[in-house]
Amino acid sequence: MKYSDPLFDGETAVWSKSSYSTGSANCVEVGDLGATTGLRDTQYRELGVLFFSAPEWQAFLGTARSDFS
């Protein structure tokens, strides 16, 4: 995982809001960058983006799913 300025390579992503957002202000967006996945805060996009490789993203999702099931 690495952090980057959203004005750098995060702007080329196709961003989607979390399905768990349900209209609240507390949500995240996931960006598809091909081999990399970006994650950013919807309210504070200017703070940057976390980028995950495919294995890192799968590990993140696996942990998140186990914590909420």
mmJSON file of the N, C-alpha and C atoms, coordinates in Angstrom:
{"data_MODEL":{"atom_site":{
"group_PDB":["ATOM","ATOM","ATOM","ATOM","ATOM","ATOM","ATOM","ATOM","ATOM","ATOM","ATOM","ATOM","ATOM","ATOM","ATOM","ATOM","ATOM","ATOM","ATOM","ATOM","ATOM","ATOM","ATOM","ATOM","ATOM","ATOM","ATOM","ATOM","ATOM","ATOM","ATOM","ATOM","ATOM","ATOM","ATOM","ATOM","ATOM","ATOM","ATOM","ATOM","ATOM","ATOM","ATOM","ATOM","ATOM","ATOM","ATOM","ATOM","ATOM","ATOM","ATOM","ATOM","ATOM","ATOM","ATOM","ATOM","ATOM","ATOM","ATOM","ATOM","ATOM","ATOM","ATOM","ATOM","ATOM","ATOM","ATOM","ATOM","ATOM","ATOM","ATOM","ATOM","ATOM","ATOM","ATOM","ATOM","ATOM","ATOM","ATOM","ATOM","ATOM","ATOM","ATOM","ATOM","ATOM","ATOM","ATOM","ATOM","ATOM","ATOM","ATOM","ATOM","ATOM","ATOM","ATOM","ATOM","ATOM","ATOM","ATOM","ATOM","ATOM","ATOM","ATOM","ATOM","ATOM","ATOM","ATOM","ATOM","ATOM","ATOM","ATOM","ATOM","ATOM","ATOM","ATOM","ATOM","ATOM","ATOM","ATOM","ATOM","ATOM","ATOM","ATOM","ATOM","ATOM","ATOM","ATOM","ATOM","ATOM","ATOM","ATOM","ATOM","ATOM","ATOM","ATOM","ATOM","ATOM","ATOM","ATOM","ATOM","ATOM","ATOM","ATOM","ATOM","ATOM","ATOM","ATOM","ATOM","ATOM","ATOM","ATOM","ATOM","ATOM","ATOM","ATOM","ATOM","ATOM","ATOM","ATOM","ATOM","ATOM","ATOM","ATOM","ATOM","ATOM","ATOM","ATOM","ATOM","ATOM","ATOM","ATOM","ATOM","ATOM","ATOM","ATOM","ATOM","ATOM","ATOM","ATOM","ATOM","ATOM","ATOM","ATOM","ATOM","ATOM","ATOM","ATOM","ATOM","ATOM","ATOM","ATOM","ATOM","ATOM","ATOM","ATOM","ATOM","ATOM","ATOM","ATOM","ATOM","ATOM","ATOM","ATOM","ATOM","ATOM","ATOM","ATOM"],
"id":[1,2,3,4,5,6,7,8,9,10,11,12,13,14,15,16,17,18,19,20,21,22,23,24,25,26,27,28,29,30,31,32,33,34,35,36,37,38,39,40,41,42,43,44,45,46,47,48,49,50,51,52,53,54,55,56,57,58,59,60,61,62,63,64,65,66,67,68,69,70,71,72,73,74,75,76,77,78,79,80,81,82,83,84,85,86,87,88,89,90,91,92,93,94,95,96,97,98,99,100,101,102,103,104,105,106,107,108,109,110,111,112,113,114,115,116,117,118,119,120,121,122,123,124,125,126,127,128,129,130,131,132,133,134,135,136,137,138,139,140,141,142,143,144,145,146,147,148,149,150,151,152,153,154,155,156,157,158,159,160,161,162,163,164,165,166,167,168,169,170,171,172,173,174,175,176,177,178,179,180,181,182,183,184,185,186,187,188,189,190,191,192,193,194,195,196,197,198,199,200,201,202,203,204,205,206,207],
"type_symbol":["N","C","C","N","C","C","N","C","C","N","C","C","N","C","C","N","C","C","N","C","C","N","C","C","N","C","C","N","C","C","N","C","C","N","C","C","N","C","C","N","C","C","N","C","C","N","C","C","N","C","C","N","C","C","N","C","C","N","C","C","N","C","C","N","C","C","N","C","C","N","C","C","N","C","C","N","C","C","N","C","C","N","C","C","N","C","C","N","C","C","N","C","C","N","C","C","N","C","C","N","C","C","N","C","C","N","C","C","N","C","C","N","C","C","N","C","C","N","C","C","N","C","C","N","C","C","N","C","C","N","C","C","N","C","C","N","C","C","N","C","C","N","C","C","N","C","C","N","C","C","N","C","C","N","C","C","N","C","C","N","C","C","N","C","C","N","C","C","N","C","C","N","C","C","N","C","C","N","C","C","N","C","C","N","C","C","N","C","C","N","C","C","N","C","C","N","C","C","N","C","C","N","C","C","N","C","C"],
"label_atom_id":["N","CA","C","N","CA","C","N","CA","C","N","CA","C","N","CA","C","N","CA","C","N","CA","C","N","CA","C","N","CA","C","N","CA","C","N","CA","C","N","CA","C","N","CA","C","N","CA","C","N","CA","C","N","CA","C","N","CA","C","N","CA","C","N","CA","C","N","CA","C","N","CA","C","N","CA","C","N","CA","C","N","CA","C","N","CA","C","N","CA","C","N","CA","C","N","CA","C","N","CA","C","N","CA","C","N","CA","C","N","CA","C","N","CA","C","N","CA","C","N","CA","C","N","CA","C","N","CA","C","N","CA","C","N","CA","C","N","CA","C","N","CA","C","N","CA","C","N","CA","C","N","CA","C","N","CA","C","N","CA","C","N","CA","C","N","CA","C","N","CA","C","N","CA","C","N","CA","C","N","CA","C","N","CA","C","N","CA","C","N","CA","C","N","CA","C","N","CA","C","N","CA","C","N","CA","C","N","CA","C","N","CA","C","N","CA","C","N","CA","C","N","CA","C","N","CA","C","N","CA","C","N","CA","C","N","CA","C","N","CA","C"],
"label_alt_id":[null,null,null,null,null,null,null,null,null,null,null,null,null,null,null,null,null,null,null,null,null,null,null,null,null,null,null,null,null,null,null,null,null,null,null,null,null,null,null,null,null,null,null,null,null,null,null,null,null,null,null,null,null,null,null,null,null,null,null,null,null,null,null,null,null,null,null,null,null,null,null,null,null,null,null,null,null,null,null,null,null,null,null,null,null,null,null,null,null,null,null,null,null,null,null,null,null,null,null,null,null,null,null,null,null,null,null,null,null,null,null,null,null,null,null,null,null,null,null,null,null,null,null,null,null,null,null,null,null,null,null,null,null,null,null,null,null,null,null,null,null,null,null,null,null,null,null,null,null,null,null,null,null,null,null,null,null,null,null,null,null,null,null,null,null,null,null,null,null,null,null,null,null,null,null,null,null,null,null,null,null,null,null,null,null,null,null,null,null,null,null,null,null,null,null,null,null,null,null,null,null,null,null,null,null,null,null],
"label_comp_id":["MET","MET","MET","LYS","LYS","LYS","TYR","TYR","TYR","SER","SER","SER","ASP","ASP","ASP","PRO","PRO","PRO","LEU","LEU","LEU","PHE","PHE","PHE","ASP","ASP","ASP","GLY","GLY","GLY","GLU","GLU","GLU","THR","THR","THR","ALA","ALA","ALA","VAL","VAL","VAL","TRP","TRP","TRP","SER","SER","SER","LYS","LYS","LYS","SER","SER","SER","SER","SER","SER","TYR","TYR","TYR","SER","SER","SER","THR","THR","THR","GLY","GLY","GLY","SER","SER","SER","ALA","ALA","ALA","ASN","ASN","ASN","CYS","CYS","CYS","VAL","VAL","VAL","GLU","GLU","GLU","VAL","VAL","VAL","GLY","GLY","GLY","ASP","ASP","ASP","LEU","LEU","LEU","GLY","GLY","GLY","ALA","ALA","ALA","THR","THR","THR","THR","THR","THR","GLY","GLY","GLY","LEU","LEU","LEU","ARG","ARG","ARG","ASP","ASP","ASP","THR","THR","THR","GLN","GLN","GLN","TYR","TYR","TYR","ARG","ARG","ARG","GLU","GLU","GLU","LEU","LEU","LEU","GLY","GLY","GLY","VAL","VAL","VAL","LEU","LEU","LEU","PHE","PHE","PHE","PHE","PHE","PHE","SER","SER","SER","ALA","ALA","ALA","PRO","PRO","PRO","GLU","GLU","GLU","TRP","TRP","TRP","GLN","GLN","GLN","ALA","ALA","ALA","PHE","PHE","PHE","LEU","LEU","LEU","GLY","GLY","GLY","THR","THR","THR","ALA","ALA","ALA","ARG","ARG","ARG","SER","SER","SER","ASP","ASP","ASP","PHE","PHE","PHE","SER","SER","SER"],
"label_asym_id":["A","A","A","A","A","A","A","A","A","A","A","A","A","A","A","A","A","A","A","A","A","A","A","A","A","A","A","A","A","A","A","A","A","A","A","A","A","A","A","A","A","A","A","A","A","A","A","A","A","A","A","A","A","A","A","A","A","A","A","A","A","A","A","A","A","A","A","A","A","A","A","A","A","A","A","A","A","A","A","A","A","A","A","A","A","A","A","A","A","A","A","A","A","A","A","A","A","A","A","A","A","A","A","A","A","A","A","A","A","A","A","A","A","A","A","A","A","A","A","A","A","A","A","A","A","A","A","A","A","A","A","A","A","A","A","A","A","A","A","A","A","A","A","A","A","A","A","A","A","A","A","A","A","A","A","A","A","A","A","A","A","A","A","A","A","A","A","A","A","A","A","A","A","A","A","A","A","A","A","A","A","A","A","A","A","A","A","A","A","A","A","A","A","A","A","A","A","A","A","A","A","A","A","A","A","A","A"],
"label_entity_id":["1","1","1","1","1","1","1","1","1","1","1","1","1","1","1","1","1","1","1","1","1","1","1","1","1","1","1","1","1","1","1","1","1","1","1","1","1","1","1","1","1","1","1","1","1","1","1","1","1","1","1","1","1","1","1","1","1","1","1","1","1","1","1","1","1","1","1","1","1","1","1","1","1","1","1","1","1","1","1","1","1","1","1","1","1","1","1","1","1","1","1","1","1","1","1","1","1","1","1","1","1","1","1","1","1","1","1","1","1","1","1","1","1","1","1","1","1","1","1","1","1","1","1","1","1","1","1","1","1","1","1","1","1","1","1","1","1","1","1","1","1","1","1","1","1","1","1","1","1","1","1","1","1","1","1","1","1","1","1","1","1","1","1","1","1","1","1","1","1","1","1","1","1","1","1","1","1","1","1","1","1","1","1","1","1","1","1","1","1","1","1","1","1","1","1","1","1","1","1","1","1","1","1","1","1","1","1"],
"label_seq_id":[1,1,1,2,2,2,3,3,3,4,4,4,5,5,5,6,6,6,7,7,7,8,8,8,9,9,9,10,10,10,11,11,11,12,12,12,13,13,13,14,14,14,15,15,15,16,16,16,17,17,17,18,18,18,19,19,19,20,20,20,21,21,21,22,22,22,23,23,23,24,24,24,25,25,25,26,26,26,27,27,27,28,28,28,29,29,29,30,30,30,31,31,31,32,32,32,33,33,33,34,34,34,35,35,35,36,36,36,37,37,37,38,38,38,39,39,39,40,40,40,41,41,41,42,42,42,43,43,43,44,44,44,45,45,45,46,46,46,47,47,47,48,48,48,49,49,49,50,50,50,51,51,51,52,52,52,53,53,53,54,54,54,55,55,55,56,56,56,57,57,57,58,58,58,59,59,59,60,60,60,61,61,61,62,62,62,63,63,63,64,64,64,65,65,65,66,66,66,67,67,67,68,68,68,69,69,69],
"pdbx_PDB_ins_code":[null,null,null,null,null,null,null,null,null,null,null,null,null,null,null,null,null,null,null,null,null,null,null,null,null,null,null,null,null,null,null,null,null,null,null,null,null,null,null,null,null,null,null,null,null,null,null,null,null,null,null,null,null,null,null,null,null,null,null,null,null,null,null,null,null,null,null,null,null,null,null,null,null,null,null,null,null,null,null,null,null,null,null,null,null,null,null,null,null,null,null,null,null,null,null,null,null,null,null,null,null,null,null,null,null,null,null,null,null,null,null,null,null,null,null,null,null,null,null,null,null,null,null,null,null,null,null,null,null,null,null,null,null,null,null,null,null,null,null,null,null,null,null,null,null,null,null,null,null,null,null,null,null,null,null,null,null,null,null,null,null,null,null,null,null,null,null,null,null,null,null,null,null,null,null,null,null,null,null,null,null,null,null,null,null,null,null,null,null,null,null,null,null,null,null,null,null,null,null,null,null,null,null,null,null,null,null],
"Cartn_x":[0.855,0.0,0.9,0.506,1.244,0.257,0.716,-0.09,0.36,-0.594,-0.229,-1.176,-0.736,-1.563,-2.652,-3.941,-5.012,-4.903,-4.173,-4.019,-2.986,-2.264,-1.247,-1.904,-1.89,-2.464,-3.847,-4.351,-5.697,-6.784,-6.46,-7.468,-7.86,-7.046,-7.376,-8.296,-8.586,-9.425,-10.9,-11.646,-13.104,-13.544,-14.08,-14.392,-15.834,-16.041,-17.368,-17.489,-18.666,-18.9,-19.19,-18.866,-19.153,-20.651,-21.031,-22.454,-22.983,-22.097,-22.5,-22.699,-22.504,-22.596,-24.018,-24.998,-26.416,-26.694,-26.049,-26.325,-25.687,-24.97,-24.333,-23.082,-22.617,-21.415,-20.145,-20.26,-19.095,-18.937,-18.289,-18.116,-16.786,-16.453,-15.222,-15.563,-14.596,-14.723,-13.584,-13.884,-12.906,-12.681,-11.419,-11.074,-10.367,-10.831,-10.213,-9.142,-7.907,-6.787,-6.123,-6.9,-6.339,-5.684,-4.356,-3.622,-3.609,-4.065,-4.054,-5.46,-5.777,-7.06,-6.785,-7.53,-7.389,-8.531,-8.256,-9.259,-9.099,-10.215,-10.137,-11.399,-11.293,-12.408,-13.239,-14.544,-15.411,-15.414,-15.427,-15.474,-14.148,-13.052,-11.731,-10.839,-11.3,-10.544,-9.175,-9.072,-7.805,-6.702,-7.058,-6.05,-5.267,-5.719,-4.95,-5.674,-4.945,-5.47,-4.529,-5.087,-4.301,-4.4,-3.26,-3.243,-2.848,-3.565,-3.336,-3.043,-2.056,-1.849,-2.999,-3.135,-4.227,-4.179,-3.023,-2.997,-3.313,-2.834,-3.13,-4.628,-5.248,-6.681,-7.499,-7.136,-7.848,-7.715,-6.531,-6.324,-7.156,-7.204,-8.006,-9.483,-9.997,-11.406,-11.71,-10.819,-11.021,-11.114,-10.256,-10.287,-11.551,-11.921,-13.117,-14.368,-14.45,-15.615,-15.704,-14.585,-14.618,-14.994,-14.657,-14.995,-16.456,-17.147,-18.533,-19.513,-19.044,-19.989,-20.375],
"Cartn_y":[-1.166,0.0,1.227,2.235,3.488,4.646,5.783,6.995,7.892,8.576,9.495,10.681,11.749,12.933,12.611,12.917,12.572,13.296,14.382,15.094,14.432,13.473,12.771,11.668,10.41,9.345,8.907,9.431,9.084,9.668,10.714,11.365,10.527,9.545,8.722,7.561,7.397,6.292,6.559,5.477,5.549,5.272,6.308,6.225,5.8,4.963,4.498,4.634,5.066,5.138,3.758,3.581,2.33,2.068,0.83,0.471,0.589,0.686,0.842,2.307,3.224,4.651,5.078,4.583,4.88,6.367,7.201,8.636,9.389,8.716,9.421,10.142,11.072,11.829,11.028,9.965,9.167,7.986,8.215,7.112,7.225,6.155,6.101,5.815,6.099,5.804,4.88,3.97,3.024,3.355,3.42,3.74,2.592,2.243,1.184,1.793,1.4,1.862,0.695,-0.322,-1.495,-2.417,-2.437,-3.317,-2.796,-1.579,-0.935,-0.485,-0.518,-0.018,1.156,2.238,3.416,3.504,4.078,4.267,5.68,6.434,7.807,8.135,9.137,9.641,10.569,10.345,11.14,12.614,12.897,14.292,15.015,14.305,14.935,14.381,14.452,13.923,14.565,15.816,16.541,15.983,15.117,14.544,13.411,12.953,11.945,10.628,9.684,8.375,7.302,6.219,5.041,4.107,3.605,2.691,1.309,0.289,-1.095,-1.928,-2.798,-3.784,-4.796,-5.649,-6.637,-7.542,-8.1,-8.942,-8.154,-6.919,-6.088,-5.795,-5.498,-5.183,-6.401,-7.577,-8.799,-9.072,-8.848,-9.03,-8.025,-6.782,-5.746,-6.141,-6.549,-6.941,-8.151,-9.114,-10.299,-9.948,-9.049,-8.616,-7.828,-6.91,-6.112,-6.994,-7.954,-8.847,-9.682,-10.169,-10.992,-10.166,-8.878,-8.003,-7.611,-7.661,-7.222,-8.366,-9.597,-10.706,-11.38],
"Cartn_z":[0.0,0.0,0.0,-0.738,-0.726,-0.724,-0.308,-0.27,-1.407,-2.016,-3.083,-3.096,-3.673,-3.863,-4.877,-4.597,-5.528,-6.868,-6.921,-8.183,-9.085,-8.534,-9.314,-10.138,-9.692,-10.502,-10.053,-8.949,-8.504,-9.373,-10.118,-10.947,-12.156,-12.516,-13.671,-13.304,-12.036,-11.575,-11.858,-11.978,-12.013,-10.578,-9.896,-8.47,-8.245,-7.226,-6.829,-5.319,-4.864,-3.417,-2.861,-1.62,-0.938,-0.909,-1.093,-1.027,0.402,1.373,2.763,3.15,2.225,2.527,2.89,2.196,2.422,2.626,1.851,1.897,3.039,3.918,5.031,4.547,5.339,4.985,5.262,6.04,6.415,5.474,4.346,3.414,2.692,2.004,1.235,-0.218,-1.065,-2.485,-2.885,-3.787,-4.303,-5.768,-6.154,-7.53,-8.219,-9.408,-10.194,-11.1,-10.876,-11.691,-12.419,-12.72,-13.38,-12.386,-12.351,-11.439,-10.017,-9.797,-8.486,-8.13,-6.844,-6.347,-5.425,-5.612,-4.767,-3.773,-2.62,-1.578,-1.037,-0.994,-0.48,0.302,1.15,1.941,1.058,1.007,0.148,0.539,1.83,2.294,2.142,2.259,2.288,1.185,-0.028,-1.168,-1.302,-0.89,-1.017,-0.124,0.832,1.723,1.077,-0.069,-0.783,-0.948,-1.463,-1.827,-1.3,-0.798,-0.482,-1.675,-2.161,-3.294,-2.817,-3.293,-2.915,-4.16,-4.066,-5.126,-5.031,-6.037,-6.026,-4.788,-4.404,-3.198,-1.918,-1.84,-0.666,-0.57,-1.718,-1.734,-1.316,-1.808,-1.437,0.065,0.624,2.06,2.855,2.386,3.04,3.047,1.874,1.78,2.647,2.662,3.495,4.969,5.416,6.809,7.105,6.215,6.431,6.469,5.568,5.542,6.806,7.304,8.513,9.744,9.729,10.855,10.873,9.717,9.638,9.416,9.466,9.247,10.543],
"occupancy":[1.0,1.0,1.0,1.0,1.0,1.0,1.0,1.0,1.0,1.0,1.0,1.0,1.0,1.0,1.0,1.0,1.0,1.0,1.0,1.0,1.0,1.0,1.0,1.0,1.0,1.0,1.0,1.0,1.0,1.0,1.0,1.0,1.0,1.0,1.0,1.0,1.0,1.0,1.0,1.0,1.0,1.0,1.0,1.0,1.0,1.0,1.0,1.0,1.0,1.0,1.0,1.0,1.0,1.0,1.0,1.0,1.0,1.0,1.0,1.0,1.0,1.0,1.0,1.0,1.0,1.0,1.0,1.0,1.0,1.0,1.0,1.0,1.0,1.0,1.0,1.0,1.0,1.0,1.0,1.0,1.0,1.0,1.0,1.0,1.0,1.0,1.0,1.0,1.0,1.0,1.0,1.0,1.0,1.0,1.0,1.0,1.0,1.0,1.0,1.0,1.0,1.0,1.0,1.0,1.0,1.0,1.0,1.0,1.0,1.0,1.0,1.0,1.0,1.0,1.0,1.0,1.0,1.0,1.0,1.0,1.0,1.0,1.0,1.0,1.0,1.0,1.0,1.0,1.0,1.0,1.0,1.0,1.0,1.0,1.0,1.0,1.0,1.0,1.0,1.0,1.0,1.0,1.0,1.0,1.0,1.0,1.0,1.0,1.0,1.0,1.0,1.0,1.0,1.0,1.0,1.0,1.0,1.0,1.0,1.0,1.0,1.0,1.0,1.0,1.0,1.0,1.0,1.0,1.0,1.0,1.0,1.0,1.0,1.0,1.0,1.0,1.0,1.0,1.0,1.0,1.0,1.0,1.0,1.0,1.0,1.0,1.0,1.0,1.0,1.0,1.0,1.0,1.0,1.0,1.0,1.0,1.0,1.0,1.0,1.0,1.0,1.0,1.0,1.0,1.0,1.0,1.0],
"B_iso_or_equiv":[0.0,0.0,0.0,0.0,0.0,0.0,0.0,0.0,0.0,0.0,0.0,0.0,0.0,0.0,0.0,0.0,0.0,0.0,0.0,0.0,0.0,0.0,0.0,0.0,0.0,0.0,0.0,0.0,0.0,0.0,0.0,0.0,0.0,0.0,0.0,0.0,0.0,0.0,0.0,0.0,0.0,0.0,0.0,0.0,0.0,0.0,0.0,0.0,0.0,0.0,0.0,0.0,0.0,0.0,0.0,0.0,0.0,0.0,0.0,0.0,0.0,0.0,0.0,0.0,0.0,0.0,0.0,0.0,0.0,0.0,0.0,0.0,0.0,0.0,0.0,0.0,0.0,0.0,0.0,0.0,0.0,0.0,0.0,0.0,0.0,0.0,0.0,0.0,0.0,0.0,0.0,0.0,0.0,0.0,0.0,0.0,0.0,0.0,0.0,0.0,0.0,0.0,0.0,0.0,0.0,0.0,0.0,0.0,0.0,0.0,0.0,0.0,0.0,0.0,0.0,0.0,0.0,0.0,0.0,0.0,0.0,0.0,0.0,0.0,0.0,0.0,0.0,0.0,0.0,0.0,0.0,0.0,0.0,0.0,0.0,0.0,0.0,0.0,0.0,0.0,0.0,0.0,0.0,0.0,0.0,0.0,0.0,0.0,0.0,0.0,0.0,0.0,0.0,0.0,0.0,0.0,0.0,0.0,0.0,0.0,0.0,0.0,0.0,0.0,0.0,0.0,0.0,0.0,0.0,0.0,0.0,0.0,0.0,0.0,0.0,0.0,0.0,0.0,0.0,0.0,0.0,0.0,0.0,0.0,0.0,0.0,0.0,0.0,0.0,0.0,0.0,0.0,0.0,0.0,0.0,0.0,0.0,0.0,0.0,0.0,0.0,0.0,0.0,0.0,0.0,0.0,0.0],
"pdbx_formal_charge":[null,null,null,null,null,null,null,null,null,null,null,null,null,null,null,null,null,null,null,null,null,null,null,null,null,null,null,null,null,null,null,null,null,null,null,null,null,null,null,null,null,null,null,null,null,null,null,null,null,null,null,null,null,null,null,null,null,null,null,null,null,null,null,null,null,null,null,null,null,null,null,null,null,null,null,null,null,null,null,null,null,null,null,null,null,null,null,null,null,null,null,null,null,null,null,null,null,null,null,null,null,null,null,null,null,null,null,null,null,null,null,null,null,null,null,null,null,null,null,null,null,null,null,null,null,null,null,null,null,null,null,null,null,null,null,null,null,null,null,null,null,null,null,null,null,null,null,null,null,null,null,null,null,null,null,null,null,null,null,null,null,null,null,null,null,null,null,null,null,null,null,null,null,null,null,null,null,null,null,null,null,null,null,null,null,null,null,null,null,null,null,null,null,null,null,null,null,null,null,null,null,null,null,null,null,null,null],
"auth_seq_id":[1,1,1,2,2,2,3,3,3,4,4,4,5,5,5,6,6,6,7,7,7,8,8,8,9,9,9,10,10,10,11,11,11,12,12,12,13,13,13,14,14,14,15,15,15,16,16,16,17,17,17,18,18,18,19,19,19,20,20,20,21,21,21,22,22,22,23,23,23,24,24,24,25,25,25,26,26,26,27,27,27,28,28,28,29,29,29,30,30,30,31,31,31,32,32,32,33,33,33,34,34,34,35,35,35,36,36,36,37,37,37,38,38,38,39,39,39,40,40,40,41,41,41,42,42,42,43,43,43,44,44,44,45,45,45,46,46,46,47,47,47,48,48,48,49,49,49,50,50,50,51,51,51,52,52,52,53,53,53,54,54,54,55,55,55,56,56,56,57,57,57,58,58,58,59,59,59,60,60,60,61,61,61,62,62,62,63,63,63,64,64,64,65,65,65,66,66,66,67,67,67,68,68,68,69,69,69],
"auth_comp_id":["MET","MET","MET","LYS","LYS","LYS","TYR","TYR","TYR","SER","SER","SER","ASP","ASP","ASP","PRO","PRO","PRO","LEU","LEU","LEU","PHE","PHE","PHE","ASP","ASP","ASP","GLY","GLY","GLY","GLU","GLU","GLU","THR","THR","THR","ALA","ALA","ALA","VAL","VAL","VAL","TRP","TRP","TRP","SER","SER","SER","LYS","LYS","LYS","SER","SER","SER","SER","SER","SER","TYR","TYR","TYR","SER","SER","SER","THR","THR","THR","GLY","GLY","GLY","SER","SER","SER","ALA","ALA","ALA","ASN","ASN","ASN","CYS","CYS","CYS","VAL","VAL","VAL","GLU","GLU","GLU","VAL","VAL","VAL","GLY","GLY","GLY","ASP","ASP","ASP","LEU","LEU","LEU","GLY","GLY","GLY","ALA","ALA","ALA","THR","THR","THR","THR","THR","THR","GLY","GLY","GLY","LEU","LEU","LEU","ARG","ARG","ARG","ASP","ASP","ASP","THR","THR","THR","GLN","GLN","GLN","TYR","TYR","TYR","ARG","ARG","ARG","GLU","GLU","GLU","LEU","LEU","LEU","GLY","GLY","GLY","VAL","VAL","VAL","LEU","LEU","LEU","PHE","PHE","PHE","PHE","PHE","PHE","SER","SER","SER","ALA","ALA","ALA","PRO","PRO","PRO","GLU","GLU","GLU","TRP","TRP","TRP","GLN","GLN","GLN","ALA","ALA","ALA","PHE","PHE","PHE","LEU","LEU","LEU","GLY","GLY","GLY","THR","THR","THR","ALA","ALA","ALA","ARG","ARG","ARG","SER","SER","SER","ASP","ASP","ASP","PHE","PHE","PHE","SER","SER","SER"],
"auth_asym_id":["A","A","A","A","A","A","A","A","A","A","A","A","A","A","A","A","A","A","A","A","A","A","A","A","A","A","A","A","A","A","A","A","A","A","A","A","A","A","A","A","A","A","A","A","A","A","A","A","A","A","A","A","A","A","A","A","A","A","A","A","A","A","A","A","A","A","A","A","A","A","A","A","A","A","A","A","A","A","A","A","A","A","A","A","A","A","A","A","A","A","A","A","A","A","A","A","A","A","A","A","A","A","A","A","A","A","A","A","A","A","A","A","A","A","A","A","A","A","A","A","A","A","A","A","A","A","A","A","A","A","A","A","A","A","A","A","A","A","A","A","A","A","A","A","A","A","A","A","A","A","A","A","A","A","A","A","A","A","A","A","A","A","A","A","A","A","A","A","A","A","A","A","A","A","A","A","A","A","A","A","A","A","A","A","A","A","A","A","A","A","A","A","A","A","A","A","A","A","A","A","A","A","A","A","A","A","A"],
"auth_atom_id":["N","CA","C","N","CA","C","N","CA","C","N","CA","C","N","CA","C","N","CA","C","N","CA","C","N","CA","C","N","CA","C","N","CA","C","N","CA","C","N","CA","C","N","CA","C","N","CA","C","N","CA","C","N","CA","C","N","CA","C","N","CA","C","N","CA","C","N","CA","C","N","CA","C","N","CA","C","N","CA","C","N","CA","C","N","CA","C","N","CA","C","N","CA","C","N","CA","C","N","CA","C","N","CA","C","N","CA","C","N","CA","C","N","CA","C","N","CA","C","N","CA","C","N","CA","C","N","CA","C","N","CA","C","N","CA","C","N","CA","C","N","CA","C","N","CA","C","N","CA","C","N","CA","C","N","CA","C","N","CA","C","N","CA","C","N","CA","C","N","CA","C","N","CA","C","N","CA","C","N","CA","C","N","CA","C","N","CA","C","N","CA","C","N","CA","C","N","CA","C","N","CA","C","N","CA","C","N","CA","C","N","CA","C","N","CA","C","N","CA","C","N","CA","C","N","CA","C","N","CA","C","N","CA","C","N","CA","C","N","CA","C"],
"pdbx_PDB_model_num":[1,1,1,1,1,1,1,1,1,1,1,1,1,1,1,1,1,1,1,1,1,1,1,1,1,1,1,1,1,1,1,1,1,1,1,1,1,1,1,1,1,1,1,1,1,1,1,1,1,1,1,1,1,1,1,1,1,1,1,1,1,1,1,1,1,1,1,1,1,1,1,1,1,1,1,1,1,1,1,1,1,1,1,1,1,1,1,1,1,1,1,1,1,1,1,1,1,1,1,1,1,1,1,1,1,1,1,1,1,1,1,1,1,1,1,1,1,1,1,1,1,1,1,1,1,1,1,1,1,1,1,1,1,1,1,1,1,1,1,1,1,1,1,1,1,1,1,1,1,1,1,1,1,1,1,1,1,1,1,1,1,1,1,1,1,1,1,1,1,1,1,1,1,1,1,1,1,1,1,1,1,1,1,1,1,1,1,1,1,1,1,1,1,1,1,1,1,1,1,1,1,1,1,1,1,1,1]
}}}
